[in-house]
């Protein structure tokens, strides 16, 4: 990641440079632009037009080289302390290959604009680390286009304020929570053009802001943009979303919610020689031997999590045992496993549910009709719209339910294989270490003791949303209570779970109820409920494998990597599942 470069603030007497990287400047625009020039000159600033700013060489402004020359020159000009895009429009992306990124990185300046300028500002940040600004174009300082005119420019660029919007702005929370990350974004349609390719935006761990105008973009097209982002895994990689500036017949947040639906996390498995030393990187035929090589390499890559905390390799395997175990014939099991391995190898990973599989109506019985049972949800439950863990299902039933997610879709859904679960743990390890977490510390949390980030009977944590049900005297209450209400002696300060060690006490949570119970934005991988997988144990009495521990377990005895052997006939309140998706 490039070092972040922050431009200096403006002071009275500074020169502001004007560029036209997008559409051409019409005669009708000149009057408005001149008004903005006079406004800023009266305020004490000097204004300098770029050499080609008013050209219209090709009917849509200057040529790509001319536009880029203007931008490069404005960064070279020592008098110019800030650069404003005169207006929006189209085509600012044409300058990318002609910009002097090294010079820009070493000579950071304020550069501001919106609409089509989104391409330019995000590209400069991505290539140089220089902080750029989404704000009014120069023309908009005195036009109808925005109420954030001159006053806002002064607040941001002279006074240095970082307040987002104005005090009387009305904000609406779509999904509560906290997120921390670098802010990127701008015009929705332009962001979609920067999802992939040489000049793409790195959306990983970012907060993304998106704006669009209904006059230009009807709801159907907004939906198309959101789905393009979804299909390319953008929503799986970001920390948060901030929406604005859409006044269509359908609220933009409704379109977004309709698009995202269930929430999934991309589990990265890099296609590198380090991960695939045996299989190599050139497999195209996918023979039986090559599938074996891929699996062997993935086992080596995740070796730490295939062992118990004493370092002994477990006897759990991703091999066919019986139809009663998984609900699959040997042929279907083999086909599914090979499809998963091929997808992981070719695509560099797979998706898993961000949350444990959920259901809108709490299940209290093992009775289930798989033909009519609803497909599982991967959503966080709230007080108003609770999503309960999809429990009281056998392993084979869980596989059938998980597969419903891919009905009529271009991808396949299923329970995770054991190697997938281990890859999730490895993914968390790699990402945490990249953030600066000590390797030994994160490995210990994943394999030795996950008490500090899971809903276990001996854990203490805060509940942020949803509901809970108490487990006492080996019975789960059928009454679920909103998280901000107190009861018995299980909570203090309204929402903090106390120690429930002893084996007969604990609290089951709705999906995504506690932010303390997540790692890398994956909720309840440790604790809450055991999760069925397609591993088997080779034990006649308990061939089905559950992973990750439950609210009835101790976090050190059943950590995130933990395995449990279970009978094919078992279904209760402490065992659920989590779907995986792959192409």
C-alpha positions as CSV (number, residue, x, y, z in Angstrom):
1,X,0.0,0.0,0.0
2,X,1.3,3.5,-0.9
3,X,2.1,5.9,1.8
4,X,-0.8,8.4,2.2
5,X,0.2,12.0,1.2
6,X,-1.9,14.9,2.6
7,X,-1.9,18.2,0.7
8,X,-1.4,21.5,2.5
9,X,-4.3,23.8,3.3
10,X,-5.0,26.9,1.3
11,X,-4.2,30.4,2.6
12,X,-5.4,33.8,1.3
13,X,-3.2,34.8,-1.7
14,X,-2.8,31.3,-3.0
15,X,-3.4,30.5,-6.6
16,X,-6.1,28.0,-7.6
17,X,-5.6,26.2,-10.9
18,X,-8.5,25.3,-13.1
19,X,-8.6,22.2,-15.4
20,X,-11.3,20.6,-17.6
21,X,-10.6,16.9,-17.6
22,X,-14.1,16.0,-18.6
23,X,-16.6,17.6,-21.0
24,X,-15.9,20.8,-22.9
25,X,-16.8,24.2,-21.5
26,X,-19.7,25.7,-23.4
27,X,-20.3,29.4,-23.9
28,X,-23.3,29.2,-21.6
29,X,-21.0,27.9,-18.9
30,X,-18.6,30.8,-19.1
31,X,-20.8,33.3,-17.4
32,X,-21.2,31.0,-14.4
33,X,-17.5,30.2,-14.4
34,X,-16.7,33.9,-14.4
35,X,-19.0,34.5,-11.5
36,X,-17.1,31.8,-9.5
37,X,-13.8,33.4,-10.6
38,X,-14.9,36.8,-9.2
39,X,-16.2,35.2,-6.0
40,X,-12.8,33.5,-5.3
41,X,-10.8,36.6,-6.2
42,X,-12.9,38.7,-3.9
43,X,-12.1,36.1,-1.2
44,X,-8.4,36.7,-1.7
45,X,-7.4,33.9,-4.1
46,X,-5.8,34.0,-7.5
47,X,-7.2,32.0,-10.4
48,X,-5.2,30.4,-13.2
49,X,-6.8,28.5,-16.2
50,X,-4.9,25.6,-17.6
51,X,-3.6,26.1,-21.1
52,X,-6.1,23.7,-22.7
53,X,-9.0,24.1,-20.3
54,X,-11.3,26.0,-22.8
55,X,-10.3,23.9,-25.9
56,X,-12.8,21.8,-27.7
57,X,-10.5,19.9,-30.1
58,X,-12.7,16.8,-30.6
59,X,-16.2,18.0,-29.7
60,X,-15.9,16.9,-26.1
61,X,-13.0,19.0,-24.9
62,X,-9.3,18.8,-25.4
63,X,-7.5,15.7,-26.5
64,X,-6.4,13.1,-23.9
65,X,-2.8,14.3,-24.1
66,X,-3.8,17.9,-23.8
67,X,-6.0,17.3,-20.7
68,X,-3.1,15.3,-19.1
69,X,-0.6,18.0,-20.0
70,X,-2.8,20.5,-18.1
71,X,-3.0,18.3,-15.0
72,X,0.8,17.6,-15.0
73,X,1.5,21.3,-15.5
74,X,-0.7,22.3,-12.6
75,X,1.2,19.9,-10.3
76,X,4.5,21.3,-11.6
77,X,3.5,24.9,-11.2
78,X,4.8,26.0,-7.8
79,X,2.4,29.0,-7.7
80,X,-0.7,26.7,-7.9
81,X,-1.6,25.3,-4.4
82,X,-5.0,23.7,-5.3
83,X,-6.5,22.3,-8.5
84,X,-10.3,22.4,-9.3
85,X,-12.1,20.6,-12.0
86,X,-14.2,23.3,-13.8
87,X,-17.1,20.9,-14.4
88,X,-18.1,17.3,-14.7
89,X,-19.4,15.4,-17.8
90,X,-17.5,12.6,-19.4
91,X,-14.0,11.3,-20.3
92,X,-11.7,12.2,-17.5
93,X,-10.4,8.6,-17.6
94,X,-8.6,9.3,-20.9
95,X,-5.8,11.0,-19.1
96,X,-4.7,8.0,-16.9
97,X,-1.9,6.7,-19.1
98,X,-0.4,10.2,-19.6
99,X,-0.1,11.4,-16.0
100,X,3.2,11.8,-14.2
101,X,2.3,9.8,-11.1
102,X,5.8,10.0,-9.5
103,X,5.8,13.7,-9.7
104,X,2.2,14.0,-8.3
105,X,3.1,11.7,-5.4
106,X,6.1,13.8,-4.5
107,X,4.3,17.1,-4.9
108,X,0.8,16.6,-3.4
109,X,-1.8,19.3,-3.9
110,X,-5.5,19.7,-3.3
111,X,-7.5,18.4,-6.3
112,X,-11.3,18.6,-6.1
113,X,-14.3,17.8,-8.2
114,X,-17.3,15.4,-8.5
115,X,-19.3,13.5,-11.0
116,X,-17.0,12.4,-13.8
117,X,-14.0,13.7,-11.8
118,X,-14.5,10.6,-9.7
119,X,-12.4,8.7,-12.2
120,X,-9.6,11.2,-11.9
121,X,-9.6,11.7,-8.2
122,X,-9.8,8.0,-7.3
123,X,-7.1,7.1,-9.9
124,X,-4.7,9.7,-8.5
125,X,-5.2,8.4,-5.0
126,X,-4.8,4.8,-6.1
127,X,-1.7,5.4,-8.0
128,X,0.0,7.9,-5.7
129,X,-1.5,7.8,-2.2
130,X,-2.3,11.6,-2.5
131,X,-5.5,12.4,-0.7
132,X,-8.1,13.8,-3.2
133,X,-11.4,15.5,-2.6
134,X,-15.0,14.9,-3.7
135,X,-16.5,18.3,-3.6
136,X,-17.9,21.1,-5.8
137,X,-16.6,21.7,-9.2
138,X,-15.4,25.3,-9.8
139,X,-18.5,26.0,-11.8
140,X,-20.8,24.8,-9.0
141,X,-19.5,27.4,-6.6
142,X,-22.1,29.8,-8.0
143,X,-24.5,27.6,-9.8
144,X,-27.6,25.6,-8.9
145,X,-25.7,22.3,-8.8
146,X,-24.9,22.2,-5.1
147,X,-25.6,24.1,-1.9
148,X,-22.1,23.2,-0.8
149,X,-20.5,26.1,-2.5
150,X,-18.0,28.8,-1.5
151,X,-18.6,28.4,2.3
152,X,-17.8,24.7,2.1
153,X,-14.6,25.2,0.1
154,X,-13.4,27.7,2.8
155,X,-14.3,25.3,5.6
156,X,-12.5,22.3,4.0
157,X,-9.5,23.8,2.3
158,X,-8.7,26.9,4.3
159,X,-9.9,26.1,7.8
160,X,-9.2,22.4,7.4
161,X,-12.5,21.1,8.7
162,X,-13.4,17.5,8.0
163,X,-17.1,17.6,8.8
164,X,-19.1,15.6,6.3
165,X,-22.0,17.7,5.1
166,X,-23.8,20.4,7.1
167,X,-25.2,20.4,10.6
168,X,-28.8,20.4,9.4
169,X,-28.3,17.5,6.9
170,X,-30.7,14.6,7.5
171,X,-28.9,11.2,7.6
172,X,-30.7,7.8,7.6
173,X,-29.0,4.7,9.0
174,X,-29.6,1.7,6.8
175,X,-27.7,-0.8,8.9
176,X,-26.3,0.2,12.3
177,X,-22.7,-0.5,13.2
178,X,-19.2,1.0,13.3
179,X,-16.7,0.9,10.5
180,X,-13.2,2.4,10.2
181,X,-11.3,2.6,6.9
182,X,-10.1,4.8,4.1
183,X,-12.9,6.6,2.3
184,X,-13.0,6.1,-1.5
185,X,-15.8,6.6,-4.0
186,X,-17.9,9.2,-5.8
187,X,-20.2,8.8,-8.8
188,X,-21.7,5.3,-8.9
189,X,-21.5,4.8,-12.6
190,X,-17.8,5.9,-12.6
191,X,-16.9,3.6,-9.7
192,X,-18.3,0.7,-11.7
193,X,-15.8,1.5,-14.5
194,X,-13.0,1.2,-12.0
195,X,-13.8,-2.2,-10.5
196,X,-11.1,-4.0,-12.5
197,X,-8.3,-3.3,-14.9
198,X,-5.0,-1.5,-14.7
199,X,-6.4,1.6,-13.1
200,X,-8.9,-0.2,-10.7
201,X,-9.6,0.9,-7.2
202,X,-8.5,-1.3,-4.3
203,X,-11.8,-1.6,-2.4
204,X,-10.4,-3.9,0.3
205,X,-11.2,-2.6,3.8
206,X,-12.4,0.7,2.4
207,X,-15.5,2.7,3.2
208,X,-17.2,3.5,-0.1
209,X,-19.4,6.6,-0.8
210,X,-21.6,6.6,-3.8
211,X,-23.8,9.3,-5.4
212,X,-25.9,9.4,-8.5
213,X,-28.5,11.6,-10.2
214,X,-31.9,10.2,-11.0
215,X,-32.2,12.4,-14.1
216,X,-29.3,10.5,-15.6
217,X,-29.7,7.2,-13.9
218,X,-33.1,5.5,-13.4
219,X,-33.6,2.9,-10.7
220,X,-33.0,0.0,-13.1
221,X,-29.6,1.3,-14.0
222,X,-28.7,1.9,-10.4
223,X,-29.6,-1.7,-9.7
224,X,-27.4,-2.8,-12.6
225,X,-24.4,-0.9,-11.2
226,X,-24.9,-2.4,-7.7
227,X,-25.2,-5.9,-9.1
228,X,-22.0,-5.4,-11.1
229,X,-20.3,-4.5,-7.9
230,X,-21.8,-7.5,-6.1
231,X,-20.9,-9.9,-8.8
232,X,-17.3,-8.7,-8.6
233,X,-17.1,-9.2,-4.8
234,X,-16.9,-5.5,-3.9
235,X,-19.5,-5.7,-1.1
236,X,-17.5,-8.6,0.4
237,X,-14.3,-6.6,0.7
238,X,-15.4,-3.2,2.0
239,X,-16.0,-2.0,5.6
240,X,-19.0,0.2,5.0
241,X,-21.2,2.2,2.5
242,X,-22.3,5.9,2.5
243,X,-25.0,6.8,0.0
244,X,-26.2,10.2,-1.2
245,X,-27.6,12.5,-3.8
246,X,-30.2,10.3,-5.4
247,X,-33.8,11.6,-5.7
248,X,-35.4,8.9,-7.8
249,X,-38.8,7.3,-7.6
250,X,-37.3,4.5,-5.5
251,X,-34.9,5.3,-2.7
252,X,-31.3,4.3,-3.5
253,X,-31.0,2.4,-0.2
254,X,-33.9,0.2,-1.1
255,X,-32.1,-0.7,-4.4
256,X,-28.9,-1.4,-2.5
257,X,-30.7,-3.7,0.0
258,X,-32.5,-5.5,-2.8
259,X,-29.1,-6.0,-4.5
260,X,-27.1,-7.2,-1.5
261,X,-29.7,-9.5,0.0
262,X,-27.7,-12.1,1.8
263,X,-24.2,-11.1,2.8
264,X,-21.1,-13.1,2.0
265,X,-17.4,-12.7,2.6
266,X,-14.7,-13.6,0.0
267,X,-12.1,-16.0,1.3
268,X,-8.9,-15.4,-0.5
269,X,-6.7,-18.3,-1.5
270,X,-3.9,-16.8,-3.5
271,X,-2.9,-18.7,-6.7
272,X,0.8,-18.6,-6.0
273,X,3.7,-21.0,-6.1
274,X,3.8,-20.8,-2.3
275,X,0.2,-22.1,-2.0
276,X,0.5,-24.7,-4.9
277,X,4.1,-26.0,-4.8
278,X,3.0,-29.4,-6.0
279,X,0.1,-28.7,-8.3
280,X,1.7,-25.7,-9.9
281,X,-0.1,-22.8,-11.6
282,X,-0.8,-24.2,-15.0
283,X,-3.5,-26.9,-14.5
284,X,-6.0,-26.9,-17.3
285,X,-7.2,-30.5,-17.6
286,X,-8.1,-31.2,-13.9
287,X,-7.4,-34.9,-13.8
288,X,-8.0,-37.0,-10.7
289,X,-4.3,-36.7,-9.9
290,X,-4.3,-32.9,-10.3
291,X,-7.3,-32.6,-8.0
292,X,-5.4,-34.6,-5.4
293,X,-2.4,-32.3,-5.9
294,X,-4.5,-29.2,-5.3
295,X,-6.1,-30.7,-2.2
296,X,-2.6,-31.8,-0.9
297,X,-1.2,-28.3,-1.4
298,X,-4.2,-26.7,0.4
299,X,-3.8,-29.1,3.3
300,X,-0.1,-28.1,3.5
301,X,-1.0,-24.4,3.3
302,X,-3.5,-24.8,6.2
303,X,-1.5,-27.4,8.1
304,X,-1.6,-25.5,11.4
305,X,-5.4,-25.7,11.6
306,X,-5.6,-29.3,10.7
307,X,-3.9,-30.1,14.0
308,X,-5.3,-29.8,17.5
309,X,-3.7,-27.4,20.0
310,X,-1.2,-29.9,21.1
311,X,0.1,-30.1,17.5
312,X,-1.3,-33.5,16.7
313,X,-2.9,-34.0,13.2
314,X,-6.6,-34.8,13.5
315,X,-8.2,-37.8,11.8
316,X,-10.9,-35.8,10.1
317,X,-11.0,-36.1,6.3
318,X,-12.8,-34.7,3.3
319,X,-13.7,-38.1,2.0
320,X,-17.0,-39.8,1.3
321,X,-18.5,-41.8,4.2
322,X,-22.2,-42.4,3.6
323,X,-25.3,-40.8,2.2
324,X,-26.7,-40.6,5.7
325,X,-23.8,-38.3,6.6
326,X,-24.1,-35.7,3.9
327,X,-27.3,-36.5,2.0
328,X,-25.1,-37.1,-1.1
329,X,-24.3,-40.1,-3.1
330,X,-20.6,-40.9,-3.5
331,X,-20.7,-39.6,-7.1
332,X,-22.4,-36.4,-6.1
333,X,-20.0,-35.9,-3.2
334,X,-17.0,-36.4,-5.5
335,X,-18.4,-34.1,-8.1
336,X,-19.1,-31.4,-5.6
337,X,-15.7,-31.6,-4.0
338,X,-13.9,-31.4,-7.4
339,X,-16.0,-28.5,-8.4
340,X,-15.1,-26.7,-5.2
341,X,-11.3,-27.4,-5.6
342,X,-11.4,-26.3,-9.2
343,X,-13.2,-23.1,-8.4
344,X,-10.8,-22.3,-5.5
345,X,-7.8,-22.9,-7.8
346,X,-9.1,-20.9,-10.8
347,X,-10.8,-18.0,-8.9
348,X,-8.4,-17.6,-6.0
349,X,-10.9,-18.3,-3.3
350,X,-14.6,-18.8,-2.5
351,X,-17.4,-17.1,-0.6
352,X,-18.9,-18.0,2.8
353,X,-21.9,-16.6,4.7
354,X,-20.9,-13.6,6.7
355,X,-23.2,-14.9,9.4
356,X,-24.3,-18.4,10.5
357,X,-27.2,-19.7,8.4
358,X,-30.4,-18.0,9.7
359,X,-34.1,-18.3,9.5
360,X,-36.8,-15.7,10.2
361,X,-39.0,-17.9,12.4
362,X,-37.2,-19.5,15.4
363,X,-37.0,-23.3,15.2
364,X,-37.8,-25.3,18.3
365,X,-38.2,-28.8,16.8
366,X,-36.3,-31.3,14.7
367,X,-39.3,-31.8,12.4
368,X,-38.7,-30.3,9.0
369,X,-40.0,-30.7,5.4
370,X,-37.0,-30.1,3.2
371,X,-39.2,-29.6,0.1
372,X,-40.9,-26.6,1.6
373,X,-38.3,-25.3,4.2
374,X,-37.0,-21.8,3.4
375,X,-33.5,-21.4,2.0
376,X,-31.1,-20.1,4.7
377,X,-30.4,-16.4,5.2
378,X,-27.0,-14.8,5.8
379,X,-28.1,-11.6,7.5
380,X,-27.7,-10.0,10.8
381,X,-30.8,-10.1,13.0
382,X,-32.2,-7.0,14.5
383,X,-34.8,-6.4,17.2
384,X,-37.5,-5.6,14.6
385,X,-36.4,-8.3,12.1
386,X,-34.8,-11.1,14.0
387,X,-32.9,-13.8,12.1
388,X,-32.5,-16.9,14.3
389,X,-29.8,-19.6,13.8
390,X,-31.0,-22.3,11.5
391,X,-30.7,-25.1,14.1
392,X,-32.5,-28.4,14.7
393,X,-31.3,-29.9,11.4
394,X,-29.2,-32.9,10.8
395,X,-25.9,-32.7,8.8
396,X,-27.6,-34.2,5.7
397,X,-30.5,-31.8,6.0
398,X,-28.2,-28.8,6.4
399,X,-26.5,-29.8,3.1
400,X,-29.8,-29.9,1.3
401,X,-30.8,-26.5,2.8
402,X,-27.4,-24.9,1.9
403,X,-27.7,-26.1,-1.7
404,X,-31.0,-24.2,-2.1
405,X,-29.1,-21.0,-2.3
406,X,-27.8,-21.8,-5.7
407,X,-31.1,-23.0,-7.3
408,X,-31.3,-21.3,-10.7
409,X,-28.0,-19.5,-10.1
410,X,-24.6,-19.6,-11.9
411,X,-22.8,-20.7,-8.8
412,X,-22.9,-23.7,-6.4
413,X,-23.8,-23.5,-2.7
414,X,-23.1,-26.2,-0.1
415,X,-21.8,-26.8,3.4
416,X,-18.1,-26.2,3.7
417,X,-15.7,-29.0,3.3
418,X,-13.1,-29.3,6.0
419,X,-10.4,-27.8,3.9
420,X,-12.6,-24.8,3.3
421,X,-13.0,-24.2,7.0
422,X,-9.2,-24.4,7.4
423,X,-8.8,-21.9,4.5
424,X,-11.1,-19.5,6.3
425,X,-8.9,-19.7,9.4
426,X,-5.8,-19.2,7.2
427,X,-7.4,-16.2,5.5
428,X,-8.1,-14.6,8.9
429,X,-4.5,-15.3,9.9
430,X,-3.0,-13.8,6.8
431,X,-5.2,-10.7,6.9
432,X,-4.6,-10.1,10.6
433,X,-0.8,-10.4,10.3
434,X,-1.0,-7.9,7.4
435,X,-2.7,-5.5,9.7
436,X,0.1,-5.9,12.2
437,X,-1.2,-8.6,14.5
438,X,1.4,-10.9,16.0
439,X,1.3,-14.3,14.2
440,X,1.5,-16.3,17.4
441,X,-1.3,-14.3,18.9
442,X,-3.8,-14.8,16.1
443,X,-2.9,-18.5,15.7
444,X,-3.4,-18.9,19.4
445,X,-6.8,-17.2,19.2
446,X,-7.9,-19.4,16.3
447,X,-6.6,-22.8,17.5
448,X,-6.0,-22.6,21.2
449,X,-8.5,-20.3,22.8
450,X,-11.2,-18.3,21.0
451,X,-13.0,-17.1,24.1
452,X,-12.2,-13.4,23.4
453,X,-14.1,-13.3,20.1
454,X,-16.8,-15.9,20.3
455,X,-20.1,-16.6,22.1
456,X,-18.9,-19.2,24.6
457,X,-20.3,-20.1,28.1
458,X,-17.1,-18.6,29.6
459,X,-17.0,-15.4,27.5
460,X,-17.8,-11.8,28.4
461,X,-18.8,-9.5,25.6
462,X,-21.3,-6.8,24.5
463,X,-24.4,-7.5,22.5
464,X,-24.9,-4.8,19.8
465,X,-28.2,-5.8,18.2
466,X,-30.8,-8.6,17.8
467,X,-32.1,-10.9,20.5
468,X,-30.9,-13.7,22.9
469,X,-32.4,-16.8,24.5
470,X,-31.2,-18.2,27.8
471,X,-30.1,-21.8,28.3
472,X,-30.7,-23.0,31.8
473,X,-30.8,-26.5,33.3
474,X,-30.1,-28.0,29.9
475,X,-33.1,-26.3,28.3
476,X,-33.2,-23.4,25.8
477,X,-35.9,-20.9,26.5
478,X,-38.5,-20.5,23.8
479,X,-38.7,-16.8,24.6
480,X,-36.2,-14.5,22.9
481,X,-35.4,-11.1,24.5
482,X,-34.2,-7.9,22.9
483,X,-30.5,-7.3,23.6
484,X,-31.0,-4.1,25.6
485,X,-33.2,-5.6,28.3
486,X,-31.8,-7.2,31.5
487,X,-32.7,-10.5,32.9
488,X,-31.7,-12.7,35.8
489,X,-27.9,-12.5,36.4
490,X,-26.7,-13.1,32.8
491,X,-26.4,-9.4,31.9
492,X,-24.9,-6.3,33.5
493,X,-25.1,-2.8,32.2
494,X,-28.0,-4.0,29.9
495,X,-26.0,-5.9,27.4
496,X,-22.8,-7.6,28.7
497,X,-22.8,-11.3,29.0
498,X,-21.3,-12.7,32.3
499,X,-19.4,-15.9,32.9
500,X,-21.7,-18.9,32.5
501,X,-19.1,-21.7,33.0
502,X,-20.5,-24.9,34.3
503,X,-21.9,-26.7,31.3
504,X,-25.6,-26.0,31.8
505,X,-25.8,-22.3,31.2
506,X,-25.3,-19.9,28.3
507,X,-27.0,-17.6,25.9
508,X,-27.8,-18.3,22.3
509,X,-27.7,-15.2,20.0
510,X,-29.5,-14.2,16.8
511,X,-27.2,-13.9,13.9
512,X,-24.6,-11.2,14.0
513,X,-25.7,-10.0,17.4
514,X,-22.3,-9.1,18.8
515,X,-19.4,-7.2,17.0
516,X,-17.1,-8.8,19.6
517,X,-17.8,-12.2,18.0
518,X,-16.3,-11.5,14.6
519,X,-13.0,-11.6,12.9
520,X,-12.3,-10.0,9.5
521,X,-16.1,-9.2,9.4
522,X,-17.1,-12.8,9.7
523,X,-19.5,-13.4,12.6
524,X,-19.7,-16.3,15.0
525,X,-17.1,-18.6,13.3
526,X,-16.2,-19.3,16.9
527,X,-19.0,-20.2,19.3
528,X,-22.7,-19.5,19.2
529,X,-23.6,-22.8,17.4
530,X,-21.5,-25.6,16.0
531,X,-21.5,-25.6,12.2
532,X,-22.0,-28.7,10.1
533,X,-19.3,-29.4,7.5
534,X,-18.7,-32.2,4.8
535,X,-15.8,-33.6,6.8
536,X,-16.2,-37.0,8.4
537,X,-14.6,-38.6,11.4
538,X,-14.6,-42.3,10.4
539,X,-16.5,-43.1,13.7
540,X,-19.5,-45.2,13.2
541,X,-21.2,-43.6,16.2
542,X,-20.3,-40.0,15.2
543,X,-19.2,-39.6,11.5
544,X,-20.5,-36.1,11.0
545,X,-18.1,-33.2,11.7
546,X,-19.1,-29.9,13.3
547,X,-16.7,-27.0,13.5
548,X,-16.1,-24.0,15.7
549,X,-17.8,-24.7,19.1
550,X,-21.1,-23.4,20.5
551,X,-22.5,-21.2,23.3
552,X,-22.5,-24.2,25.6
553,X,-18.7,-24.8,25.2
554,X,-15.6,-23.3,26.7
555,X,-13.6,-21.2,24.3
556,X,-10.3,-23.0,25.1
557,X,-11.7,-26.5,24.7
558,X,-13.6,-25.7,21.4
559,X,-11.9,-22.8,19.6
560,X,-12.6,-21.6,16.1
561,X,-10.6,-24.5,14.6
562,X,-12.2,-27.0,16.9
563,X,-13.8,-30.2,15.5
564,X,-16.6,-32.3,17.0
565,X,-17.9,-35.7,16.0
566,X,-21.6,-36.0,15.9
567,X,-24.1,-38.7,15.0
568,X,-26.1,-38.6,11.7
569,X,-29.3,-38.4,13.7
570,X,-28.4,-35.5,16.0
571,X,-30.2,-32.1,15.6
572,X,-30.5,-29.7,18.4
573,X,-30.3,-26.0,19.5
574,X,-26.5,-25.9,19.5
575,X,-25.7,-27.1,15.9
576,X,-26.3,-25.0,12.8
577,X,-24.4,-24.4,9.6
578,X,-22.9,-21.8,7.3
579,X,-23.1,-21.9,3.5
580,X,-20.2,-21.6,1.1
581,X,-20.5,-20.4,-2.6
582,X,-18.2,-21.2,-5.5
583,X,-18.4,-21.0,-9.3
